[in-house]
Amino acid sequence: MDLTGTLPSQLGNLSFLASLNIRHNSFHGSIPTEFVNLHRLKYLNFGNNSFSGEIPALFVCFPELQILLLYSNNFTGVIPSALGNLSKLERLSLFNNSLKGHIPSSLDDLSELESLDLSSNQLHGRIPTELKNLGFLEVLNLSHNNLMGLIPQGRQFYTFTNDSYKGNSGLCGLPLSKICDSDEESPSKFDRDDDDELNWKFSILMGYGCGLVLGLSMEYIVFTTGKPWWFTKIFERVRQKFVEEVEKRTL
């Protein structure tokens, strides 16, 4: 049965609802503001309809929401940054709409998110590096947008294939074969390189420092206790080996 028309606002009175699935119909227009009362919703599927207008921020009033599917509609405007407040969200699907603007970095607050599909929209700009914080993310689809710049590297992003990014001619970096120009490198990369260099220098200094302290301590003990010369030689070899091992691990 193919239902059509606008969503009846009376549905907003069913505050006990935990699941609402009206996918594959012909509903159109905007989502009634009365839906703000559905604060017990855990599952909402409005996929494959003809809803239009901007995605309403009222979804943030659903603190228990785990699944939000708004794919294949006519939604326009930007992705509301307020969606980052849905702390229990596990799946977010907005593919095949007409969404524009950048991907909001606030989505990195969705700590339980396992699947994110923003494909087939008109999103542009860089992929926020903050999305690397999504430790449970198993599925990522950003294909067929207008994204550009370096793909974030590290953590879950190492597990995603070319299919996650196809149709974005401006993207570069792994897993794509397109190499980024120097001016496309993320500033965070340089910050990370600086941190690595500092950590390397700190390790070297710590190694030499520990060796020096141990050496001076033992030499003092040998001097005051009259330990034999062969004891001093053995210790000197051990101390040298310790310093070499520290240097080796930092290379």
Salt bridges, closest charged atoms under 4 A:
GLU64 OE1 - LYS88 NZ 2.83
ASP193 OD2 - LYS189 NZ 3.11
GLU197 OE2 - LYS201 NZ 3.29
GLU236 OE2 - ARG239 NH2 2.28
GLU245 OE2 - ARG249 NE 3.40
